[in-house]
Amino acid sequence: MKKDKGFTLIELMIAITILGLLLFTGSFVYSTISNRWDQELGEFNQHFDEARSLILLQTLLSGVMPYVVRTDEQNDSLPTMFFVGDQDSLLAVSRGGLINSEYPEIFRLTALPNENDKFDLIYQSVSTQTTLLLNTLQEIEFLQRIVLMHDLDDIQFRYFGWPSFQSKNLSTEENAAAQSWYVRYSGVDKQLNPEKIEVQLTQGDKIIRFSVRLDESSQRFLEHYLSDLSEP
């Protein structure tokens, strides 16, 4: 009977070479798929965070409410609206606060430069549950801080509304054109909140622009205060 022969040295080397090639190919394919998966997962997480931040920002701005305060610490001082909007910041009160959903929040949005020569949108707030806002001279201690958006190239706010409480009350169809867009809108000076807020966010070649509608009759919150002042 013939004895079974084992592998020759050349056959063994060929088998090892083929096995090495298979292992290398498998490792390369796995590494490529893994890197691609990590990249796509990172992009997904980034898009998810961006979408979540946009939803939070829209909810916050949509909840901006008319909030009556006094112009100073005297009880007989003029009533006005707590709202100060600039091109790169906003100070107001919202029912759609990001920290405490049960009580309106006094909040401040600010575009601040970061270490990457870009801008972060910072949200600061304190709940009206713990802070009673009475006048425009009152110092507000913001207890919460969130980086709402990161590494933006530009952040711009605009406001649509009436130039003053008086123009709103005397409005007719003829002077409806008095409403216009502002890059700065002070409810403290105008005794009104704006009726719309527009936000434009720029990141690279991507521009996101949206607007929210606010209460269009914020003057009604002041009417009984002003009527009390006009009585002899």
C-alpha atoms as an extended CHARMM CRD file, in Angstrom:
* protein
*
       232  EXT
         1         1  MET       CA              0.0000000000        0.0000000000        0.0000000000  PROA      1               0.0000000000
         2         2  LYS       CA              1.1390000000        3.5400000000       -0.8440000000  PROA      2               0.0000000000
         3         3  LYS       CA              1.7770000000        5.8660000000        2.0490000000  PROA      3               0.0000000000
         4         4  ASP       CA              0.0420000000        9.3090000000        2.0010000000  PROA      4               0.0000000000
         5         5  LYS       CA              2.4560000000       12.0630000000        1.1960000000  PROA      5               0.0000000000
         6         6  GLY       CA              2.5040000000       15.3550000000        3.2070000000  PROA      6               0.0000000000
         7         7  PHE       CA              2.7980000000       18.8850000000        1.8320000000  PROA      7               0.0000000000
         8         8  THR       CA              6.0300000000       19.8560000000        0.2210000000  PROA      8               0.0000000000
         9         9  LEU       CA              7.7660000000       23.0310000000        1.3680000000  PROA      9               0.0000000000
        10        10  ILE       CA              6.7370000000       24.8710000000       -1.7960000000  PROA      10              0.0000000000
        11        11  GLU       CA              3.0720000000       23.8420000000       -1.4040000000  PROA      11              0.0000000000
        12        12  LEU       CA              3.1330000000       24.9600000000        2.2260000000  PROA      12              0.0000000000
        13        13  MET       CA              4.5930000000       28.3610000000        1.2690000000  PROA      13              0.0000000000
        14        14  ILE       CA              1.9530000000       28.8030000000       -1.4500000000  PROA      14              0.0000000000
        15        15  ALA       CA             -0.8340000000       27.9520000000        1.0290000000  PROA      15              0.0000000000
        16        16  ILE       CA              0.5510000000       30.3750000000        3.6070000000  PROA      16              0.0000000000
        17        17  THR       CA              0.8410000000       33.1220000000        0.9560000000  PROA      17              0.0000000000
        18        18  ILE       CA             -2.7600000000       32.6020000000       -0.1740000000  PROA      18              0.0000000000
        19        19  LEU       CA             -3.9660000000       32.5750000000        3.4280000000  PROA      19              0.0000000000
        20        20  GLY       CA             -2.0220000000       35.7920000000        4.1120000000  PROA      20              0.0000000000
        21        21  LEU       CA             -3.5730000000       37.4420000000        1.0550000000  PROA      21              0.0000000000
        22        22  LEU       CA             -7.0450000000       36.4080000000        2.1930000000  PROA      22              0.0000000000
        23        23  LEU       CA             -6.4210000000       37.7350000000        5.7030000000  PROA      23              0.0000000000
        24        24  PHE       CA             -5.0250000000       41.0160000000        4.3210000000  PROA      24              0.0000000000
        25        25  THR       CA             -7.9680000000       41.4420000000        1.9340000000  PROA      25              0.0000000000
        26        26  GLY       CA            -10.4720000000       40.7060000000        4.6850000000  PROA      26              0.0000000000
        27        27  SER       CA             -8.7600000000       43.0830000000        7.0770000000  PROA      27              0.0000000000
        28        28  PHE       CA             -8.6420000000       45.8360000000        4.4330000000  PROA      28              0.0000000000
        29        29  VAL       CA            -12.3070000000       45.4040000000        3.5150000000  PROA      29              0.0000000000
        30        30  TYR       CA            -13.3260000000       45.3960000000        7.1960000000  PROA      30              0.0000000000
        31        31  SER       CA            -11.2500000000       48.5210000000        7.8920000000  PROA      31              0.0000000000
        32        32  THR       CA            -12.7700000000       50.3390000000        4.8900000000  PROA      32              0.0000000000
        33        33  ILE       CA            -16.3430000000       49.4200000000        5.8510000000  PROA      33              0.0000000000
        34        34  SER       CA            -15.6950000000       50.2920000000        9.4960000000  PROA      34              0.0000000000
        35        35  ASN       CA            -14.2360000000       53.7130000000        8.6330000000  PROA      35              0.0000000000
        36        36  ARG       CA            -17.1000000000       54.4270000000        6.2600000000  PROA      36              0.0000000000
        37        37  TRP       CA            -19.6200000000       53.3770000000        8.9010000000  PROA      37              0.0000000000
        38        38  ASP       CA            -17.9560000000       55.5700000000       11.5160000000  PROA      38              0.0000000000
        39        39  GLN       CA            -17.9600000000       58.4950000000        9.0790000000  PROA      39              0.0000000000
        40        40  GLU       CA            -21.6120000000       58.0210000000        8.1630000000  PROA      40              0.0000000000
        41        41  LEU       CA            -22.5350000000       57.5460000000       11.8230000000  PROA      41              0.0000000000
        42        42  GLY       CA            -20.6630000000       60.7390000000       12.6960000000  PROA      42              0.0000000000
        43        43  GLU       CA            -22.4760000000       62.6400000000        9.9410000000  PROA      43              0.0000000000
        44        44  PHE       CA            -25.7930000000       61.1990000000       11.1140000000  PROA      44              0.0000000000
        45        45  ASN       CA            -25.1050000000       62.2820000000       14.6970000000  PROA      45              0.0000000000
        46        46  GLN       CA            -24.0860000000       65.7370000000       13.4910000000  PROA      46              0.0000000000
        47        47  HSD       CA            -27.2440000000       66.1180000000       11.3860000000  PROA      47              0.0000000000
        48        48  PHE       CA            -29.3400000000       64.8020000000       14.2820000000  PROA      48              0.0000000000
        49        49  ASP       CA            -27.7940000000       67.3300000000       16.6950000000  PROA      49              0.0000000000
        50        50  GLU       CA            -28.3200000000       70.1610000000       14.1880000000  PROA      50              0.0000000000
        51        51  ALA       CA            -31.9680000000       69.1970000000       13.6320000000  PROA      51              0.0000000000
        52        52  ARG       CA            -32.5610000000       68.9020000000       17.3800000000  PROA      52              0.0000000000
        53        53  SER       CA            -31.0040000000       72.3160000000       18.0110000000  PROA      53              0.0000000000
        54        54  LEU       CA            -33.1460000000       73.8860000000       15.2920000000  PROA      54              0.0000000000
        55        55  ILE       CA            -36.3140000000       72.3800000000       16.7600000000  PROA      55              0.0000000000
        56        56  LEU       CA            -35.3730000000       73.6450000000       20.2260000000  PROA      56              0.0000000000
        57        57  LEU       CA            -34.6430000000       77.1240000000       18.8490000000  PROA      57              0.0000000000
        58        58  GLN       CA            -37.9480000000       77.2650000000       16.9810000000  PROA      58              0.0000000000
        59        59  THR       CA            -39.8480000000       76.0770000000       20.0580000000  PROA      59              0.0000000000
        60        60  LEU       CA            -38.1160000000       78.6740000000       22.2130000000  PROA      60              0.0000000000
        61        61  LEU       CA            -38.8180000000       81.5790000000       19.8560000000  PROA      61              0.0000000000
        62        62  SER       CA            -42.3820000000       80.4950000000       19.1230000000  PROA      62              0.0000000000
        63        63  GLY       CA            -43.0470000000       80.6140000000       22.8610000000  PROA      63              0.0000000000
        64        64  VAL       CA            -41.8830000000       84.2240000000       23.3150000000  PROA      64              0.0000000000
        65        65  MET       CA            -44.6670000000       85.9450000000       25.2260000000  PROA      65              0.0000000000
        66        66  PRO       CA            -45.7020000000       89.5180000000       26.1190000000  PROA      66              0.0000000000
        67        67  TYR       CA            -44.3030000000       90.1000000000       29.6070000000  PROA      67              0.0000000000
        68        68  VAL       CA            -45.1480000000       93.3800000000       31.3190000000  PROA      68              0.0000000000
        69        69  VAL       CA            -42.5520000000       95.0720000000       33.5480000000  PROA      69              0.0000000000
        70        70  ARG       CA            -42.0410000000       98.5800000000       34.9240000000  PROA      70              0.0000000000
        71        71  THR       CA            -39.4190000000      100.9340000000       33.5160000000  PROA      71              0.0000000000
        72        72  ASP       CA            -37.8570000000      101.3510000000       36.9610000000  PROA      72              0.0000000000
        73        73  GLU       CA            -38.2980000000      100.2470000000       40.5590000000  PROA      73              0.0000000000
        74        74  GLN       CA            -41.1840000000      102.6210000000       41.3060000000  PROA      74              0.0000000000
        75        75  ASN       CA            -44.6340000000      101.0240000000       41.3030000000  PROA      75              0.0000000000
        76        76  ASP       CA            -46.1160000000      104.0470000000       39.5340000000  PROA      76              0.0000000000
        77        77  SER       CA            -43.5490000000      104.0120000000       36.7150000000  PROA      77              0.0000000000
        78        78  LEU       CA            -44.6040000000      103.3210000000       33.1510000000  PROA      78              0.0000000000
        79        79  PRO       CA            -45.3960000000       99.7050000000       32.2040000000  PROA      79              0.0000000000
        80        80  THR       CA            -43.6400000000       98.2880000000       29.1700000000  PROA      80              0.0000000000
        81        81  MET       CA            -42.6680000000       95.0130000000       27.4770000000  PROA      81              0.0000000000
        82        82  PHE       CA            -39.6730000000       92.9230000000       28.4630000000  PROA      82              0.0000000000
        83        83  PHE       CA            -38.1340000000       92.2700000000       25.0560000000  PROA      83              0.0000000000
        84        84  VAL       CA            -34.7780000000       93.4210000000       23.6890000000  PROA      84              0.0000000000
        85        85  GLY       CA            -33.7430000000       92.0020000000       20.3390000000  PROA      85              0.0000000000
        86        86  ASP       CA            -30.4850000000       92.7830000000       18.5390000000  PROA      86              0.0000000000
        87        87  GLN       CA            -28.9380000000       91.3940000000       15.3900000000  PROA      87              0.0000000000
        88        88  ASP       CA            -26.8410000000       88.8900000000       17.3330000000  PROA      88              0.0000000000
        89        89  SER       CA            -28.6980000000       88.5530000000       20.6480000000  PROA      89              0.0000000000
        90        90  LEU       CA            -32.1510000000       88.3290000000       22.1720000000  PROA      90              0.0000000000
        91        91  LEU       CA            -33.4920000000       88.8910000000       25.6810000000  PROA      91              0.0000000000
        92        92  ALA       CA            -37.0980000000       87.9100000000       26.4210000000  PROA      92              0.0000000000
        93        93  VAL       CA            -39.4580000000       85.5520000000       28.2540000000  PROA      93              0.0000000000
        94        94  SER       CA            -40.6640000000       82.3150000000       26.6580000000  PROA      94              0.0000000000
        95        95  ARG       CA            -43.1980000000       79.6150000000       27.4570000000  PROA      95              0.0000000000
        96        96  GLY       CA            -41.0060000000       77.2530000000       25.4570000000  PROA      96              0.0000000000
        97        97  GLY       CA            -37.9380000000       77.3760000000       27.6850000000  PROA      97              0.0000000000
        98        98  LEU       CA            -35.3260000000       74.6600000000       27.2790000000  PROA      98              0.0000000000
        99        99  ILE       CA            -34.8620000000       73.8260000000       30.9660000000  PROA      99              0.0000000000
       100       100  ASN       CA            -38.1960000000       74.1440000000       32.7770000000  PROA      100             0.0000000000
       101       101  SER       CA            -41.2590000000       73.3740000000       30.6730000000  PROA      101             0.0000000000
       102       102  GLU       CA            -43.7390000000       74.0440000000       33.4860000000  PROA      102             0.0000000000
       103       103  TYR       CA            -42.9230000000       77.7340000000       33.9570000000  PROA      103             0.0000000000
       104       104  PRO       CA            -41.9110000000       80.4500000000       31.4790000000  PROA      104             0.0000000000
       105       105  GLU       CA            -38.1970000000       81.1450000000       31.3720000000  PROA      105             0.0000000000
       106       106  ILE       CA            -36.3860000000       84.4560000000       31.2430000000  PROA      106             0.0000000000
       107       107  PHE       CA            -33.7260000000       83.7810000000       28.6170000000  PROA      107             0.0000000000
       108       108  ARG       CA            -30.8940000000       85.3430000000       26.6930000000  PROA      108             0.0000000000
       109       109  LEU       CA            -29.5780000000       84.1270000000       23.3370000000  PROA      109             0.0000000000
       110       110  THR       CA            -26.1290000000       85.3880000000       22.3890000000  PROA      110             0.0000000000
       111       111  ALA       CA            -23.8070000000       84.7510000000       19.4390000000  PROA      111             0.0000000000
       112       112  LEU       CA            -20.3150000000       84.4920000000       20.9570000000  PROA      112             0.0000000000
       113       113  PRO       CA            -17.0190000000       83.9700000000       19.0700000000  PROA      113             0.0000000000
       114       114  ASN       CA            -15.1800000000       80.7440000000       19.8730000000  PROA      114             0.0000000000
       115       115  GLU       CA            -11.6200000000       79.4380000000       19.5450000000  PROA      115             0.0000000000
       116       116  ASN       CA            -12.2530000000       78.3810000000       15.9210000000  PROA      116             0.0000000000
       117       117  ASP       CA            -12.9840000000       81.9670000000       14.8080000000  PROA      117             0.0000000000
       118       118  LYS       CA            -16.6070000000       81.0100000000       14.4460000000  PROA      118             0.0000000000
       119       119  PHE       CA            -19.6830000000       81.6000000000       16.5920000000  PROA      119             0.0000000000
       120       120  ASP       CA            -21.5290000000       79.5700000000       19.1970000000  PROA      120             0.0000000000
       121       121  LEU       CA            -25.1700000000       80.3140000000       19.9660000000  PROA      121             0.0000000000
       122       122  ILE       CA            -25.3780000000       80.4030000000       23.7540000000  PROA      122             0.0000000000
       123       123  TYR       CA            -28.6360000000       79.9760000000       25.6730000000  PROA      123             0.0000000000
       124       124  GLN       CA            -28.8740000000       81.2860000000       29.2420000000  PROA      124             0.0000000000
       125       125  SER       CA            -31.9960000000       81.1690000000       31.3500000000  PROA      125             0.0000000000
       126       126  VAL       CA            -33.6570000000       81.3320000000       34.7270000000  PROA      126             0.0000000000
       127       127  SER       CA            -37.1690000000       80.1510000000       35.5410000000  PROA      127             0.0000000000
       128       128  THR       CA            -39.9320000000       82.5540000000       36.5380000000  PROA      128             0.0000000000
       129       129  GLN       CA            -40.7040000000       79.9860000000       39.2100000000  PROA      129             0.0000000000
       130       130  THR       CA            -37.6740000000       81.2160000000       41.1730000000  PROA      130             0.0000000000
       131       131  THR       CA            -37.1780000000       84.7420000000       39.7920000000  PROA      131             0.0000000000
       132       132  LEU       CA            -39.8630000000       87.4210000000       39.8420000000  PROA      132             0.0000000000
       133       133  LEU       CA            -39.1230000000       89.9030000000       37.0590000000  PROA      133             0.0000000000
       134       134  LEU       CA            -40.5970000000       93.3080000000       37.9430000000  PROA      134             0.0000000000
       135       135  ASN       CA            -38.6850000000       96.0840000000       36.1620000000  PROA      135             0.0000000000
       136       136  THR       CA            -36.1300000000       96.7780000000       33.4450000000  PROA      136             0.0000000000
       137       137  LEU       CA            -33.4190000000       97.8190000000       35.9310000000  PROA      137             0.0000000000
       138       138  GLN       CA            -33.5340000000       94.4880000000       37.7220000000  PROA      138             0.0000000000
       139       139  GLU       CA            -30.3580000000       92.4310000000       37.5760000000  PROA      139             0.0000000000
       140       140  ILE       CA            -31.0130000000       88.9400000000       36.2400000000  PROA      140             0.0000000000
       141       141  GLU       CA            -28.8840000000       86.0300000000       37.4090000000  PROA      141             0.0000000000
       142       142  PHE       CA            -28.9900000000       83.3510000000       34.7360000000  PROA      142             0.0000000000
       143       143  LEU       CA            -28.5840000000       79.9500000000       36.3700000000  PROA      143             0.0000000000
       144       144  GLN       CA            -28.5430000000       77.7170000000       33.2920000000  PROA      144             0.0000000000
       145       145  ARG       CA            -26.2440000000       77.8160000000       30.2670000000  PROA      145             0.0000000000
       146       146  ILE       CA            -26.3680000000       75.6790000000       27.1180000000  PROA      146             0.0000000000
       147       147  VAL       CA            -24.3470000000       75.8250000000       23.8960000000  PROA      147             0.0000000000
       148       148  LEU       CA            -27.3120000000       75.5100000000       21.5740000000  PROA      148             0.0000000000
       149       149  MET       CA            -25.3460000000       75.6120000000       18.3120000000  PROA      149             0.0000000000
       150       150  HSD       CA            -21.6390000000       75.3220000000       17.6190000000  PROA      150             0.0000000000
       151       151  ASP       CA            -19.2020000000       76.6170000000       14.9690000000  PROA      151             0.0000000000
       152       152  LEU       CA            -21.5490000000       78.8280000000       12.9600000000  PROA      152             0.0000000000
       153       153  ASP       CA            -20.1170000000       81.3680000000       10.5060000000  PROA      153             0.0000000000
       154       154  ASP       CA            -22.8840000000       83.8720000000       11.1050000000  PROA      154             0.0000000000
       155       155  ILE       CA            -26.0220000000       84.3120000000       13.2110000000  PROA      155             0.0000000000
       156       156  GLN       CA            -28.5720000000       87.0320000000       12.4830000000  PROA      156             0.0000000000
       157       157  PHE       CA            -31.9130000000       87.9330000000       14.0420000000  PROA      157             0.0000000000
       158       158  ARG       CA            -34.5150000000       90.2720000000       12.5240000000  PROA      158             0.0000000000
       159       159  TYR       CA            -37.8260000000       91.5030000000       13.9180000000  PROA      159             0.0000000000
       160       160  PHE       CA            -41.0570000000       92.5330000000       12.2450000000  PROA      160             0.0000000000
       161       161  GLY       CA            -43.4690000000       94.8080000000       14.0430000000  PROA      161             0.0000000000
       162       162  TRP       CA            -44.8700000000       98.2410000000       14.7480000000  PROA      162             0.0000000000
       163       163  PRO       CA            -42.7120000000      101.2510000000       15.6030000000  PROA      163             0.0000000000
       164       164  SER       CA            -44.6060000000      101.9690000000       18.8390000000  PROA      164             0.0000000000
       165       165  PHE       CA            -47.6060000000      101.2240000000       21.0090000000  PROA      165             0.0000000000
       166       166  GLN       CA            -49.2930000000      104.4220000000       19.8000000000  PROA      166             0.0000000000
       167       167  SER       CA            -48.9030000000      103.5740000000       16.1200000000  PROA      167             0.0000000000
       168       168  LYS       CA            -50.3320000000      100.1150000000       16.7430000000  PROA      168             0.0000000000
       169       169  ASN       CA            -53.3850000000      101.4940000000       18.5790000000  PROA      169             0.0000000000
       170       170  LEU       CA            -54.0260000000      104.1210000000       15.9050000000  PROA      170             0.0000000000
       171       171  SER       CA            -53.4970000000      101.6870000000       13.0610000000  PROA      171             0.0000000000
       172       172  THR       CA            -55.7480000000      101.7430000000       10.0460000000  PROA      172             0.0000000000
       173       173  GLU       CA            -55.5740000000      100.0620000000        6.6870000000  PROA      173             0.0000000000
       174       174  GLU       CA            -53.9080000000      103.1950000000        5.3130000000  PROA      174             0.0000000000
       175       175  ASN       CA            -50.9850000000      103.2230000000        7.7170000000  PROA      175             0.0000000000
       176       176  ALA       CA            -50.4670000000       99.4620000000        7.9170000000  PROA      176             0.0000000000
       177       177  ALA       CA            -47.2220000000      100.1320000000        6.0560000000  PROA      177             0.0000000000
       178       178  ALA       CA            -45.8430000000      101.4360000000        9.3450000000  PROA      178             0.0000000000
       179       179  GLN       CA            -44.9450000000       97.8450000000       10.1270000000  PROA      179             0.0000000000
       180       180  SER       CA            -41.4450000000       96.9550000000        9.0060000000  PROA      180             0.0000000000
       181       181  TRP       CA            -38.4000000000       94.7770000000        9.6570000000  PROA      181             0.0000000000
       182       182  TYR       CA            -35.8530000000       95.8460000000       12.2830000000  PROA      182             0.0000000000
       183       183  VAL       CA            -32.3610000000       94.6100000000       13.1290000000  PROA      183             0.0000000000
       184       184  ARG       CA            -32.9580000000       95.9080000000       16.6430000000  PROA      184             0.0000000000
       185       185  TYR       CA            -36.3210000000       95.8500000000       18.3770000000  PROA      185             0.0000000000
       186       186  SER       CA            -36.7570000000       97.0840000000       21.9450000000  PROA      186             0.0000000000
       187       187  GLY       CA            -40.0770000000       96.2480000000       23.5220000000  PROA      187             0.0000000000
       188       188  VAL       CA            -38.9650000000       98.4360000000       26.4280000000  PROA      188             0.0000000000
       189       189  ASP       CA            -38.9070000000      101.5030000000       24.1550000000  PROA      189             0.0000000000
       190       190  LYS       CA            -41.8050000000      100.5950000000       21.8640000000  PROA      190             0.0000000000
       191       191  GLN       CA            -44.0570000000       99.1000000000       24.5840000000  PROA      191             0.0000000000
       192       192  LEU       CA            -44.7360000000       96.2260000000       22.1880000000  PROA      192             0.0000000000
       193       193  ASN       CA            -43.3530000000       92.8710000000       21.2410000000  PROA      193             0.0000000000
       194       194  PRO       CA            -42.5630000000       92.2340000000       17.5670000000  PROA      194             0.0000000000
       195       195  GLU       CA            -45.0230000000       90.1170000000       15.6140000000  PROA      195             0.0000000000
       196       196  LYS       CA            -42.3790000000       87.9780000000       13.8850000000  PROA      196             0.0000000000
       197       197  ILE       CA            -38.8000000000       86.8930000000       14.5160000000  PROA      197             0.0000000000
       198       198  GLU       CA            -36.5970000000       85.7860000000       11.6230000000  PROA      198             0.0000000000
       199       199  VAL       CA            -33.4000000000       83.7950000000       12.1670000000  PROA      199             0.0000000000
       200       200  GLN       CA            -30.6280000000       83.2250000000        9.6470000000  PROA      200             0.0000000000
       201       201  LEU       CA            -27.8690000000       80.7110000000       10.4340000000  PROA      201             0.0000000000
       202       202  THR       CA            -24.8400000000       80.3220000000        8.1630000000  PROA      202             0.0000000000
       203       203  GLN       CA            -22.3930000000       77.4150000000        8.2780000000  PROA      203             0.0000000000
       204       204  GLY       CA            -20.0820000000       77.1040000000        5.2960000000  PROA      204             0.0000000000
       205       205  ASP       CA            -22.1590000000       77.1530000000        2.1250000000  PROA      205             0.0000000000
       206       206  LYS       CA            -25.2890000000       76.1200000000        4.0320000000  PROA      206             0.0000000000
       207       207  ILE       CA            -27.7840000000       78.8500000000        5.0090000000  PROA      207             0.0000000000
       208       208  ILE       CA            -30.8190000000       78.0950000000        7.1600000000  PROA      208             0.0000000000
       209       209  ARG       CA            -33.4960000000       80.7680000000        7.4300000000  PROA      209             0.0000000000
       210       210  PHE       CA            -36.8220000000       80.5170000000        9.2320000000  PROA      210             0.0000000000
       211       211  SER       CA            -39.2990000000       82.7990000000       10.9590000000  PROA      211             0.0000000000
       212       212  VAL       CA            -41.7980000000       82.3880000000       13.7850000000  PROA      212             0.0000000000
       213       213  ARG       CA            -44.9990000000       84.2980000000       14.4970000000  PROA      213             0.0000000000
       214       214  LEU       CA            -45.6200000000       85.8540000000       17.8830000000  PROA      214             0.0000000000
       215       215  ASP       CA            -48.6880000000       87.3270000000       19.5640000000  PROA      215             0.0000000000
       216       216  GLU       CA            -49.9610000000       90.0310000000       17.1830000000  PROA      216             0.0000000000
       217       217  SER       CA            -51.8690000000       91.9390000000       19.8670000000  PROA      217             0.0000000000
       218       218  SER       CA            -49.3330000000       92.2890000000       22.6630000000  PROA      218             0.0000000000
       219       219  GLN       CA            -50.6310000000       95.8260000000       23.2930000000  PROA      219             0.0000000000
       220       220  ARG       CA            -53.6970000000       94.4130000000       25.0380000000  PROA      220             0.0000000000
       221       221  PHE       CA            -51.5110000000       93.3650000000       27.9860000000  PROA      221             0.0000000000
       222       222  LEU       CA            -50.6850000000       97.0290000000       28.6250000000  PROA      222             0.0000000000
       223       223  GLU       CA            -54.1040000000       98.5890000000       28.0780000000  PROA      223             0.0000000000
       224       224  HSD       CA            -55.4600000000       98.2130000000       31.6000000000  PROA      224             0.0000000000
       225       225  TYR       CA            -52.1760000000       99.4960000000       33.0900000000  PROA      225             0.0000000000
       226       226  LEU       CA            -52.2800000000      102.5620000000       30.8670000000  PROA      226             0.0000000000
       227       227  SER       CA            -55.9710000000      103.1480000000       31.5370000000  PROA      227             0.0000000000
       228       228  ASP       CA            -55.2340000000      103.1360000000       35.2790000000  PROA      228             0.0000000000
       229       229  LEU       CA            -52.5290000000      105.7590000000       34.7690000000  PROA      229             0.0000000000
       230       230  SER       CA            -54.8360000000      107.9710000000       32.7000000000  PROA      230             0.0000000000
       231       231  GLU       CA            -57.5470000000      108.0580000000       35.3780000000  PROA      231             0.0000000000
       232       232  PRO       CA            -57.5450000000      111.2430000000       37.5390000000  PROA      232             0.0000000000
